[in-house]
């Protein structure tokens, strides 16, 4: 899978205004999504034989060439503590030479129990690093997905023994990572095959059209690609 992205930062004083603008542009109200993200460092890299059985070659991320930071992500309920299934997510380094948007291969899929065991503490595959919560308002405009999220830190010591078995988080105990309370704005399009020029051109066109439509309201921009580098350094 391949993603094309643009980012912005929304101050807390403009949050409601931006949501109203997006509701008008997308002709729909947002969907509220709350997700828990666990960050893991790879301790060793799987070869082809260690990859998920039956996984097509195009899903074998370039991340497999070097140890990287990967994520486990699941939806959590703010009300009753209900938790969804864990999804694996690996993000490659954004591709050089693409100036208008962030362009990167990604891999995202549900994990079965056998794969999930690789992330447990004391194993030889991954080491737990940290976690955070995203409280998100999500919109869809044609093929563009827009997420306006507040990133929350979890109470100190959460998941210290075994993050996968930790009790449900109490969201009221989580605090914004940014003390100002600002929101992260992401607009992205995903295509299954990043080598298909017709699909990638359409994705870029839709993303740039949304950028133009939001001009003056939201300043969508491209961060430095190496600030999104997920490779483990010094190994």
ABEGO torsion letter per residue (X at the ends): XBBBBBBBBBBAAAAAAAAAAAAAAAGBBBBBBBBBBBBBBBABBBBAAABBBGBBAAABBAAAABBBBBBBBBBBBAAAGBBBBBBBBBBBBBBBGBAABBBBBBBBBBBBAAAAAAABBGBAABBBABBBBBBBBBBBBEABBBBBBBBBBBBBGBGAABAAABBBBBAAABBBABAAGBBBBBBBBBBABAABAAAAAAAAAAAAAAAAAABGABBBBBBBAAAABABBBGX
